[in-house]
Amino acid sequence: MTDSSDEKINSAVAAITDPHTGTSLGDGKSISEVTVTPTGLEIRLTLGYPANGWHDELKSLVRDAAAEAGYSGDVQVTIETKVVAHEVQKGVTPIKGVKNIIAVASGKGGVGKSTVSSNLALALAAEGAAAGILDADIYGPSQPRMLGISGRPQTSDGKTLEPMISYELQAMSIGFLIDEDTPMIWRGPMVTQALEQLLNDTQWRELDYLVIDLPPGTGDTQLTLAQKVPVSGAAIVTTPQDIALLDARKALKMFEKVEIPVLGVIENMSTHICSKCGHEEAIFGTGGGERMASEYGVDILGGIPLDIRIREDADGGRPTVVADPDGAVAGNYRSIARQVAGRLAARKRNYSEVFPSIVVQNT
């Protein structure tokens, strides 16, 4: 093979568009190596986000590109994943053991945000990431029930807590520390202090992503998140209904004002699927999430149907991504997870962990 042929193959592979980042493999610097061997062509790619569910399709796209460039031999494609920390708000200290924090928010309650959060975290793990979830809804923690976790977190030093583990997901919630039917009669400052302690005093273990399930609204908890928690990006959950979209817009504007990038909008309950006949109907309207995303210049990350199995799975402590991993709904969640992580991977990297700290002192 000539050098010109090598360049032609490189150019063809580099032109492949990654639908999760919105850039080409070349612009995303995803091509690590293209090598001609006696037995064929070896191409090594490195993605900045987990995408196990897309690897086979990507390998096929690479082989097709090589064939179109004139290569007729065997093509071996290897895909690696390298998740790095991304840029957060200025002046906020990174959390030890956590590369990226993704906030999941909604302007109002009842849109299925907590269910989406747990399935999103599990989908990130299924795609190949080390993932965790923090239940920041102090007044109404639901993740212990959804993840099927009981008991109290352990401590090895009397100062910090070990995260609870469910389906290989690291989790923390105020719900692990109180009885399920105990009301939290706390004022705002106590709630924000509890959030900070749960986040900073948990021994997170080398997470690529920590999903924070926020309470609905734009109050004290969200303000604390913006001022003190290093958030890499946010996802807004809404339904197609006009009333839900009004409040979702408020959540989106709040993140814009505090300079936290909005990765996109997740439209939950986008259609209803009848459990008897399988008929699909848009009972909450259509296109609401797309209109909102278009209006504010953000991406629509995907839609989740209103399906009774999602509710049953969450109530039973086995979210749909683990209860039915090969089903269509789990596929939707995994697609959304790739979109969230891919959009984040396209953003600026945080170099604070790459460059050494320089300390000047008298000697």
C-alpha positions as CSV (number, residue, x, y, z in Angstrom):
1,M,0.0,0.0,0.0
2,T,1.3,3.5,-0.9
3,D,1.5,6.5,1.4
4,S,-1.2,8.1,-0.7
5,S,-3.5,5.1,0.0
6,D,-2.7,5.4,3.7
7,E,-3.7,9.1,3.6
8,K,-6.9,8.2,1.7
9,I,-7.9,5.7,4.3
10,N,-7.1,8.1,7.1
11,S,-9.2,10.8,5.4
12,A,-12.1,8.5,4.9
13,V,-12.2,7.3,8.5
14,A,-11.7,10.8,9.8
15,A,-14.8,12.0,7.9
16,I,-17.1,9.6,9.7
17,T,-19.5,11.6,11.8
18,D,-20.0,10.6,15.5
19,P,-23.7,11.2,16.2
20,H,-23.0,11.4,19.9
21,T,-20.6,14.3,19.8
22,G,-21.8,16.0,16.7
23,T,-18.3,16.0,15.2
24,S,-16.2,13.8,12.9
25,L,-13.8,11.2,14.2
26,G,-11.0,13.4,12.8
27,D,-12.1,16.6,14.5
28,G,-12.7,14.7,17.7
29,K,-9.2,13.3,17.5
30,S,-10.6,9.8,17.9
31,I,-8.2,8.1,15.5
32,S,-5.3,6.8,17.5
33,E,-3.5,4.6,14.9
34,V,-3.8,3.3,11.4
35,T,-1.3,0.5,10.7
36,V,-0.8,-1.7,7.7
37,T,0.4,-5.2,8.7
38,P,1.2,-8.3,6.6
39,T,-2.2,-9.7,7.5
40,G,-4.3,-6.6,6.9
41,L,-5.2,-3.1,8.2
42,E,-5.4,-2.3,11.9
43,I,-7.3,0.8,13.0
44,R,-7.4,1.9,16.7
45,L,-9.9,4.4,17.8
46,T,-10.2,6.1,21.2
47,L,-13.5,7.6,22.2
48,G,-13.8,10.1,25.0
49,Y,-17.1,8.6,26.3
50,P,-18.5,5.1,26.9
51,A,-20.3,3.6,23.9
52,N,-20.4,-0.2,24.1
53,G,-23.7,-0.3,22.4
54,W,-22.4,1.6,19.4
55,H,-19.1,-0.2,18.9
56,D,-20.3,-2.8,16.4
57,E,-22.0,-0.1,14.2
58,L,-18.9,2.1,14.4
59,K,-16.6,-0.8,13.4
60,S,-18.8,-1.4,10.4
61,L,-18.7,2.3,9.4
62,V,-14.9,2.2,9.6
63,R,-14.7,-0.9,7.5
64,D,-17.0,0.6,4.9
65,A,-15.0,3.8,4.8
66,A,-11.8,1.8,4.3
67,A,-13.4,-0.1,1.4
68,E,-14.6,3.1,-0.2
69,A,-11.1,4.4,0.0
70,G,-10.0,1.4,-2.1
71,Y,-8.8,-1.0,0.6
72,S,-10.0,-4.6,-0.1
73,G,-8.1,-6.6,2.6
74,D,-9.0,-7.5,6.2
75,V,-9.7,-4.6,8.5
76,Q,-9.3,-5.0,12.3
77,V,-10.9,-2.2,14.3
78,T,-10.1,-1.7,18.0
79,I,-12.1,0.8,20.1
80,E,-10.9,2.1,23.5
81,T,-12.6,4.4,25.9
82,K,-10.8,7.2,27.8
83,V,-13.0,9.4,29.9
84,V,-11.4,12.6,31.2
85,A,-12.6,15.4,33.5
86,H,-14.3,18.3,31.8
87,E,-14.5,22.0,32.5
88,V,-16.7,23.1,35.4
89,Q,-17.6,26.5,37.0
90,K,-14.7,28.7,37.9
91,G,-13.5,28.7,41.5
92,V,-15.2,25.3,42.4
93,T,-13.0,22.5,43.8
94,P,-13.2,19.1,42.2
95,I,-14.6,16.2,44.1
96,K,-12.1,13.5,45.0
97,G,-12.7,10.3,43.0
98,V,-15.1,11.9,40.6
99,K,-14.2,13.0,37.0
100,N,-17.5,14.4,35.9
101,I,-20.8,15.4,37.6
102,I,-24.0,15.4,35.6
103,A,-27.0,17.1,37.1
104,V,-30.4,15.9,36.1
105,A,-33.1,18.5,36.8
106,S,-36.7,19.4,36.0
107,G,-38.6,22.6,36.7
108,K,-41.5,20.7,38.3
109,G,-42.3,17.4,40.0
110,G,-44.1,14.5,38.5
111,V,-42.2,14.3,35.2
112,G,-40.2,11.1,36.1
113,K,-36.9,12.8,36.8
114,S,-35.7,10.3,39.5
115,T,-36.6,7.3,37.3
116,V,-34.7,8.9,34.4
117,S,-31.7,9.6,36.7
118,S,-31.4,6.1,38.0
119,N,-31.8,4.5,34.5
120,L,-29.3,7.1,33.1
121,A,-26.7,6.2,35.6
122,L,-27.2,2.5,35.1
123,A,-27.1,3.0,31.3
124,L,-23.8,4.9,31.6
125,A,-22.5,1.8,33.5
126,A,-23.9,-0.5,30.8
127,E,-22.1,1.5,28.2
128,G,-18.8,0.9,30.0
129,A,-18.3,3.7,32.5
130,A,-17.7,3.7,36.2
131,A,-20.9,5.5,37.3
132,G,-22.6,6.6,40.5
133,I,-25.7,8.5,41.6
134,L,-26.3,11.0,44.4
135,D,-29.9,11.5,45.5
136,A,-30.0,15.2,46.2
137,D,-33.8,15.3,46.9
138,I,-33.4,15.6,50.7
139,Y,-37.1,16.0,51.3
140,G,-38.2,13.1,49.1
141,P,-35.4,10.6,48.5
142,S,-36.4,7.9,46.1
143,Q,-33.2,6.3,44.9
144,P,-32.9,3.7,47.8
145,R,-36.3,2.2,46.8
146,M,-35.7,2.5,43.0
147,L,-32.2,0.8,43.3
148,G,-33.4,-1.8,45.7
149,I,-30.9,-0.8,48.4
150,S,-31.5,-1.2,52.2
151,G,-29.3,-0.8,55.2
152,R,-26.9,1.9,56.3
153,P,-23.7,3.0,54.7
154,Q,-20.5,1.9,56.4
155,T,-17.6,4.1,57.5
156,S,-13.9,3.1,57.7
157,D,-12.6,6.1,59.5
158,G,-15.6,7.5,61.4
159,K,-15.6,10.6,59.2
160,T,-16.6,9.5,55.7
161,L,-19.2,7.2,54.3
162,E,-18.7,4.3,51.9
163,P,-21.1,4.5,48.9
164,M,-23.8,1.9,48.8
165,I,-23.6,-0.5,45.8
166,S,-26.4,-1.6,43.5
167,Y,-26.0,-3.2,40.1
168,E,-22.3,-2.1,40.1
169,L,-23.5,1.5,40.7
170,Q,-22.2,3.6,43.5
171,A,-25.0,5.4,45.3
172,M,-25.6,7.8,48.2
173,S,-28.8,9.3,49.6
174,I,-30.1,10.8,52.8
175,G,-32.6,8.0,52.5
176,F,-29.9,5.5,53.6
177,L,-29.5,7.4,56.9
178,I,-33.1,7.8,57.9
179,D,-36.2,5.6,58.0
180,E,-38.2,5.6,54.8
181,D,-41.3,7.1,56.5
182,T,-39.4,9.8,58.5
183,P,-40.3,13.3,57.2
184,M,-37.4,15.8,56.7
185,I,-38.6,18.9,58.5
186,W,-35.5,21.0,57.7
187,R,-35.0,24.6,56.6
188,G,-33.0,25.5,53.5
189,P,-29.6,25.9,55.2
190,M,-29.8,22.4,56.7
191,V,-30.8,20.9,53.4
192,T,-27.9,22.5,51.5
193,Q,-25.4,21.5,54.3
194,A,-26.7,17.9,54.0
195,L,-26.2,17.9,50.3
196,E,-22.6,19.2,50.6
197,Q,-21.8,16.5,53.2
198,L,-23.3,13.7,51.2
199,L,-21.3,14.8,48.2
200,N,-18.0,15.6,49.9
201,D,-18.0,13.0,52.7
202,T,-18.7,10.0,50.5
203,Q,-15.6,7.9,49.4
204,W,-16.4,7.9,45.7
205,R,-14.2,5.4,44.0
206,E,-12.8,6.6,40.7
207,L,-16.1,7.5,39.0
208,D,-16.2,8.6,35.4
209,Y,-19.6,10.1,36.0
210,L,-21.7,11.0,39.1
211,V,-25.3,11.6,38.2
212,I,-27.0,14.0,40.7
213,D,-30.8,13.5,40.9
214,L,-31.9,17.1,41.9
215,P,-35.2,17.9,43.5
216,P,-37.7,19.8,41.3
217,G,-37.6,23.6,41.1
218,T,-34.9,26.3,41.2
219,G,-34.4,26.8,44.9
220,D,-31.7,26.5,47.5
221,T,-30.4,23.0,46.5
222,Q,-30.0,24.1,42.9
223,L,-28.2,27.3,44.0
224,T,-25.8,25.3,46.2
225,L,-25.1,23.0,43.3
226,A,-24.2,26.0,41.1
227,Q,-22.0,27.7,43.7
228,K,-20.2,24.9,45.4
229,V,-20.5,21.7,43.3
230,P,-18.2,21.2,40.2
231,V,-20.9,20.3,37.6
232,S,-19.7,19.4,34.1
233,G,-23.1,19.5,32.5
234,A,-26.9,19.3,33.1
235,A,-29.7,17.4,31.5
236,I,-33.3,18.7,31.7
237,V,-36.2,16.3,32.0
238,T,-39.6,17.3,30.8
239,T,-42.8,15.8,29.3
240,P,-44.3,17.0,26.0
241,Q,-47.1,18.8,28.0
242,D,-47.1,22.6,27.8
243,I,-47.3,23.0,31.6
244,A,-44.2,20.8,32.2
245,L,-42.3,22.6,29.4
246,L,-43.0,26.0,31.0
247,D,-41.2,24.9,34.2
248,A,-38.5,23.0,32.3
249,R,-37.6,26.3,30.6
250,K,-37.0,27.9,34.0
251,A,-34.6,25.1,34.9
252,L,-32.7,25.5,31.7
253,K,-32.5,29.3,32.1
254,M,-31.2,28.8,35.7
255,F,-28.3,26.7,34.5
256,E,-27.5,29.2,31.8
257,K,-27.4,32.0,34.4
258,V,-25.0,30.1,36.7
259,E,-22.8,29.1,33.7
260,I,-23.4,25.3,33.9
261,P,-23.7,24.0,30.3
262,V,-27.0,22.3,29.4
263,L,-26.2,19.1,27.5
264,G,-29.7,18.7,26.3
265,V,-33.3,17.8,26.9
266,I,-34.8,14.4,27.7
267,E,-38.5,14.1,26.9
268,N,-40.0,11.6,29.3
269,M,-43.5,10.0,28.7
270,S,-43.2,11.1,25.1
271,T,-45.8,8.5,24.0
272,H,-48.0,6.0,25.8
273,I,-47.7,2.4,24.9
274,C,-50.8,0.2,25.7
275,S,-49.8,-2.8,27.8
276,K,-52.6,-4.8,26.2
277,C,-52.3,-4.1,22.4
278,G,-49.1,-2.2,22.1
279,H,-50.8,0.8,20.5
280,E,-48.7,4.0,20.8
281,E,-50.4,7.3,21.4
282,A,-49.0,10.8,22.3
283,I,-51.4,11.5,25.1
284,F,-49.3,14.5,26.4
285,G,-48.9,16.1,23.0
286,T,-46.0,15.8,20.5
287,G,-42.8,17.7,19.7
288,G,-42.7,19.7,23.0
289,G,-39.1,18.7,23.8
290,E,-37.9,19.3,20.3
291,R,-39.5,22.8,20.2
292,M,-37.9,23.7,23.6
293,A,-34.5,22.4,22.4
294,S,-34.7,24.3,19.2
295,E,-35.8,27.5,21.0
296,Y,-32.8,27.5,23.3
297,G,-30.2,26.0,21.0
298,V,-29.7,22.8,22.9
299,D,-29.9,19.2,21.8
300,I,-32.8,16.8,22.2
301,L,-31.1,13.8,23.9
302,G,-33.9,11.3,23.3
303,G,-37.4,10.3,24.4
304,I,-38.7,7.7,26.8
305,P,-42.3,6.3,26.4
306,L,-44.9,6.2,29.2
307,D,-44.8,2.4,29.8
308,I,-46.2,0.7,32.8
309,R,-43.1,-1.6,33.0
310,I,-40.9,1.4,33.8
311,R,-43.0,2.2,36.8
312,E,-43.2,-1.4,37.9
313,D,-39.4,-1.9,37.5
314,A,-38.6,1.2,39.6
315,D,-41.1,0.3,42.3
316,G,-39.6,-3.2,42.4
317,G,-36.1,-1.9,42.9
318,R,-34.8,-3.1,39.5
319,P,-34.8,-0.1,37.0
320,T,-35.6,-1.0,33.5
321,V,-32.0,-0.9,32.3
322,V,-31.2,-3.9,34.5
323,A,-34.7,-5.5,34.6
324,D,-34.9,-5.8,30.8
325,P,-31.4,-4.9,29.4
326,D,-32.2,-6.1,25.9
327,G,-35.6,-4.4,25.7
328,A,-36.5,-1.3,23.6
329,V,-36.9,1.0,26.6
330,A,-33.4,0.0,28.0
331,G,-32.1,0.7,24.5
332,N,-33.6,4.2,24.7
333,Y,-31.9,4.9,28.0
334,R,-28.6,3.6,26.7
335,S,-28.9,5.8,23.6
336,I,-29.6,8.8,25.8
337,A,-26.6,7.9,28.0
338,R,-24.3,7.9,24.9
339,Q,-25.8,11.3,23.8
340,V,-25.2,12.8,27.3
341,A,-21.6,11.5,27.6
342,G,-20.8,12.2,24.0
343,R,-22.0,15.8,24.2
344,L,-19.9,16.2,27.4
345,A,-16.9,14.6,25.7
346,A,-17.0,17.3,23.0
347,R,-16.6,20.1,25.6
348,K,-13.4,21.5,27.0
349,R,-11.2,19.3,29.2
350,N,-10.4,20.2,32.8
351,Y,-6.6,20.2,33.0
352,S,-6.3,20.8,36.7
353,E,-5.5,17.1,37.3
354,V,-3.0,17.0,34.4
355,F,-0.7,19.9,35.3
356,P,1.1,19.8,38.7
357,S,0.3,22.3,41.3
358,I,3.1,24.9,41.8
359,V,3.8,25.9,45.4
360,V,6.1,28.8,46.2
361,Q,7.6,28.7,49.7
362,N,10.5,30.2,51.6
363,T,13.5,27.9,52.1
